Amino acid sequence: MLAGIASAKADLKSGRFTFRHPGPPPVVGAPDRRAQILERYGVYEQSVGDVYSLEGEAFRTAYNLIMEAALEQKLGATFWQRVNSEVKAQSDPAQYKLAPAH
């Protein structure tokens, strides 16, 4: 857990906001609206693999708690709500701007 805190603080000191999540890395070339929206704010997500361990979970949880607190200070408490609203709006088929077929 302490390693996760130390790692998050080091990343923040270098100016990087990153959130770690379990699972495989994204598919290369596949559009990821959430990642694109987050990058506009200077926030990145990093897959840490899909093999569970108690130590890895403790590291990730501690790391993300530090990041979340710093992000709320910088971008406000409603940051994640804003991101989720943008993702939903961009994923809604009614919002797609399709050109008419001729």
Beta strands, then each sheet from edge to edge (+ up, - down):
strand 1: 17-21
strand 2: 43-47
sheet 1: 1+ 2+
end
